[in-house]
């Protein structure tokens, strides 16, 4: 196609062009023959996974085994597992932040001699905290994050989280020095909106100004939509006159933001399209599934004239309240996102794997993946290993050990564990064990993770952004939600882009959803969409968006794109409770309480068990799980046993 040639689809960049989709997975499950068929095995381990480009995240080979277990085809051809003869004090299922934190907490409590094995199905550790490394044409290393982004609101961290971060050498306050909060302002860069012609009739990139009246008239919106948007932002009315503040809040807690725009504001329908994806980044749902209370907390306009006060009410999800009460700037960010936290945890467990001793050392240090799983060392991390069964040796109430079966390189093996922490996502757990009561299985299935794609695009320079005077833009209605220059963090010998001639990463994201359904149903539908997307489609949409939006700055997608890594997370954000879908929130009983209940020698730790998709929740839940197995030591720092920060810090008690 000539358009593909113009976009540079055939240009030699750093990527892996291969298809990923339902057909491959379904075909794998349908194959007969021995387990060693490639359909059921991860590919050969990469020497250094962070450098891989193309399709990452839940990459091909990381989920095939578990899909076969789910579909009921695995055990028919698996055969008898081979016993490794290995026995560990603790086996952790899942090498994400929560799993690694559980290993650190267990060793701290049980002693340095505790033997620990972490089994991780991906070819890299960290779970969603994924490090993406690039090398620019000029030989410069550029770092980006492929998932878990930043430490959110350190002021809300529990004592247990603060203690663990100190143990692994991470001091959040130091990011106040490393994050250049004035990077964009000193370079005259602002924000913009790209209006795609498919939605608004004409392509237009419009730079935002403080007052909507100064930029909205330049958009291709209809005249009424322009008037309504200006009023909504600059001079919002009281759209619920005659009601008291409490009555307004109650009404808004049951009204979606889409309904607010159409029924209360009576705005032009174009504004629904304009704002539809505005809440997706925080809630994993569009405005058709997010209430006004949460949209208000998210920063969506229209509420300043309604005398709602500035307090936070428990009618909103935990994420939403942060937008209005967060005492911290959003700056607590390693150049590779929370992969920095994962690497600090791994270094604490296996010092030989990652050199250095400070949080600054972590940035440029290259992990030695050959040191992760070495015979004889007390802690081992085994990548490319999918756990398929967890079963006590006898009655869970009196058993002395647990058998853990897993697949690595097409071979089914077992190890024995004194304790097990399941740090995988909730809905997998019922497929791993038959020891749970029906009520707990139902509670585990309540968590429907939000699918998403985090994409990093290395461009040879950011001159087009400088010419346009922007650091990024939103693109309502496009395949991608927009594009923005990565966070400006310089630390540990790593320097962020300074001049427009410097190479830089752009961050693009997508939350595939199906508007009109409940929040959980949208996530399920979106995951099915995601599994059918090819990397080729993602790349074409990237080039299309950047080429059209940045054309005024001279950007050429065929010339200026050097590398692309798309981190596809079919099971992304933990589901966070929110109105109007969760009538039990916030008063309970919460499904997570029943879901995370330990049994025998097994405990559960993950972000799902806190219904809160943040690093500090994953650490809190890991701390809880370890204490359920070993007891709580005297003087142990408290963890947050609640979705989000403790209620007293929110002013709810």
Residue, then its C-alpha position, 0 to 999 in steps of 0.5 A: x500500500x502506498x500509504x504504508x510506504x509513506x508511513x514507513x511500515x517497511x523501514x528497518x527499525x528495531x521491532x519484531x514483526x509477528x502476529x499474535x492473536x486468538x488463532x495462535x492460542x486456540x490452535x495451540x490448545x487444539x494440537x495433539x501430541x506431547x507437551x514438548x510441542x512449541x505451542x505449550x512452551x515458552x521460546x528460548x530464554x532471551x539473554x537480556x529481555x529489556x532490550x527486546x522490541x516489538x510485542x512485549x508484556x504478555x508476550x507469545x509463550x508467556x500464557x500458552x500453558x495457562x490457556x491450555x489449563x483453562x481450556x481443559x486440554x493441558x492435563x490430557x497430554x501433560x503426563x506425569x511430572x518429573x520431581x526435581x528433588x528441590x525443596x524450598x521454605x517458600x515458593x512464590x508463584x509470580x515474580x512481579x512486585x508483590x511476589x518479589x516483595x513477599x520473598x524479601x519479607x519472608x526472608x527478613x522474617x524467617x532469616x537469611x538462610x531461608x531457601x526461596x524459589x520464585x517461579x515466573x511465567x514471563x521471560x523477565x521479572x517484575x510483572x507489569x513493572x517492565x523495563x524497556x531499553x533502546x539504543x538510539x542511532x547515535x549509540x545512546x541508551x534510552x530507558x522507558x517503562x513498559x507497564x507499572x509507571x511510578x510510585x503513587x503518593x508516598x505520603x500515603x504509604x504504610x509503615x510496612x511499605x516505607x520499611x521495605x523501600x528502605x530495606x532495598x535502598x529506595x528513598x522516594x524523596x530523592x526523586x524530587x531532585x531527579x525529576x525535572x518538574x520544570x523541563x517542559x515549562x522552561x522549553x516553552x512546551x504545553x499540552x495539545x489536543x489532536x482532533x482526528x477527522x474520523x471523529x470530528x470531521x477534520x484533522x486539527x492539532x490545537x494547543x491548549x491555553x489556560x482559558x478554554x475560550x482561547x483555544x477551543x474556537x480553533x477546534x473542528x467541533x460544531x459551534x454548539x459543542x465549542x460553546x458548551x465546552x467553553x462554558x463547561x471549563x471556564x464558567x460551569x453552572x450549577x447543574x443541580x440547582x435547588x439541591x443541598x451539597x449532600x443531595x448533589x453528591x448523592x445524585x452525582x455518585x449515581x450518574x455517569x459523566x456521560x449522563x451528566x454531559x447529555x442529561x444535566x449539562x445538555x451539551x452537544x453529543x460531540x463532547x461525549x466523544x471528546x471526553x469518552x477516554x478521559x477517565x480510562x488512564x485512572x479507572x480503566x473505563x470511559x465516561x459511560x462507566x465512571x460516575x461524576x464523583x470520580x470524574x470530578x476527582x479525575x479533573x474532568x470539568x463542569x463541577x466548579x459551580x456546584x458548591x461540592x466542597x473539596x472533601x473526599x467521599x467514600x462513594x468514589x473509587x480509591x484512585x479517584x480520590x487521589x486527584x483531589x487530595x493527593x499531597x504529592x506531585x506525580x514525580x516518584x519515577x525511575x527512568x524505567x518506571x517501577x522496574x526500578x523497584x523490581x530491580x531493587x527487590x531482585x538485587x536485595x534477594x540475589x546481589x550477584x544478579x544486579x551490581x551496585x548498592x544504591x537506587x542510583x546504581x540501578x538505572x544503568x546497571x545491567x542485570x545478569x540473568x544467568x545469576x537468577x537461578x543458580x544451584x546452591x544459592x538461597x534465593x532463585x528466580x526461575x523465569x519462563x516457568x508457568x505454575x499449573x498446580x499447587x496441592x498440599x501433601x495431605x489435608x491442608x490443615x495438617x500438611x507439612x509441605x506443598x507440591x508445586x508443579x510448573x512447566x519450563x521449556x516444555x517440561x512438567x516438573x515439581x518442587x516441594x515448598x514449606x510455604x507458598x505465596x500465590x502472587x499471580x492474579x486472582x482469576x488464575x488461582x482456581x485453576x491451580x488448586x482444587x482445595x478452595x471452597x466455592x465461596x472463595x472461588x467466586x470471590x476470586x473471580x470477581x477481579x476482572x483485570x483491565x486490559x491495556x497497551x503501553x507503547x514506547x516509540x523511540x524517535x530520533x529527535x523531538x524537534x517537531x514537538x519543539x516547533x509546535x510548542x508541545x510536550x504531548x497531546x491527547x487524541x480523543x477517538x483515535x486508536x491511541x489515546x495520544x502521545x507524550x514525551x516520556x518523564x524527564x528523569x536524570x539520575x545515576x549517570x543517566x541524562x534525559x533529553x535536553x535539546x530538540x536534537x536529542x533522541x527521546x521516547x514517546x509514550x502511547x497507551x490504549x485501554x481497549x474497551x466496549x462502551x455501553x457495558x458494565x466496567x467488568x464486562x468492558x474489561x472482558x470484551x476489551x481483552x478479547x479485542x486485544x488478543x486479536x490485535x497484531x503488532x503490525x496494526x499497532x505500528x500502523x496506527x502509531x505511524x498514522x497518529x504521529x504523522x498526522x498530529x505532528x505534521x505541522x512540526x515537520x515530523x516524518x514517521x518513515x524517517x523519524x521513528x527508530x524503534x517501537x516496543x508495544x507492551x501488551x497487557x491482556x490482564x493489566x490493572x487490578x480492578x478497583x471498586x467503584x460506583x455505580x457497579x459495586x453497591x457494596x463499596x465502600x461499606x462492604x463486605x468486600x470480595x477481596x476479603x473472602x478472596x485472599x483468605x489463606x489456607x493451610x500453608x498457602x497465602x495470596x499476595x497481589x494487587x488484586x487482593x487489595x483491589x488497588x493497582x499500585x505498587x504500595x498496595x502490592x507491597x502491603x498485600x505481600x506483607x500481609x500474606x507473609x505474616x499470615x504464614x509466619x505470624x506477625x513479629x513484635x514491633x512489625x510496621x503496620x500495613x494498609x489493609x484497605x483498598x488505597x490509603x487507610x481511611x483516616x488519611x482520607x478524612x473519612x473517619 
